[in-house]
Amino acid sequence: MRVRGVRPERLLLDRLPELTMPVLVAWGKSDQLLPVSNVEKIRARLPQARYELYQKAGHMLPYEVADEFSSALIDFLRS
């Protein structure tokens, strides 16, 4: 990371389709470190993943929306 975000040479987006396991992508719509617009870039490469977007959260989902995030994570791990 750097002040203005992730270094372009370190992006792993192009490697995402190599994942063969189930993937949960959880994102806060008010994330100021990694904009929610990144979710669409991920979705284009991992359409089969499960997506959870949180309206009232930023970057720290386990703290900001602990109950909702924990429920979604437990449900994902059980499936």
N, C-alpha and C positions, 0 to 999 in steps of 0.2 A: 504494500500500500504506500501511497504517498499523499501529500496534502490534497491533491486534486483527484484522487481515486486510485484505481488499480492500474498498474503499469500495463500498457497494451501488449508488451511481449510476454507477459505472464498470464494472459487470459487463457482459460481452459475451455472456453465455449466449444471450440471445434472438436474437443475430445469427449464431450458429453455423450454423443451417440454410442460411444464404446461401452458405456455402462450396461451391464446385463442384469443387474439386480433392481428390485423395486426402489424408486426414489421418491422422497417427499420433499417438496420445495415449499418452505414456509417463509412468508415475507410480510413485513409491516408496510402499509401504504404510506406512512409518514417517515420512512427510513431516510435519514439525511446523509448517511455514509454510502449506501448503495441504493440508488433510485429504483422505485418499483417498476420503472420502464424496462429494467433488466429482465424481469420475469418473462416478457414476450420473447426476448432473445433466447432464453433458456427453453421456453415452451416450443419454439421452432425446432430445437434440436432434441428435445425430450418430450414429445407429445404424449407419451404413455405415462409420464410421471403424475403423481397426485399433487395438486396445488392447493395451498391454504393461504389466503390473503387476509390480513387483519386490518380492519379499518382504523382502529384506534391504537395503533402501535407503530413504533419506529424500528430501530435496529436490535433492541434487546427483548425479543419476544418472550423468553422464559420469565422475565421480570415484569414486563408491561402488561401482558395478557396471559399470565401463568396458567390459569385454569383452562382457558380455551386451547392454548398451545399444548398443554399436557394431555388434554383429552384427545386432540387430533393426533398427537404423537403416539399415544397408547393404542388408539384405534388403528393407525398405520402399522405399527409393529405387530399387532394381532392378526392383521389381514395377510 
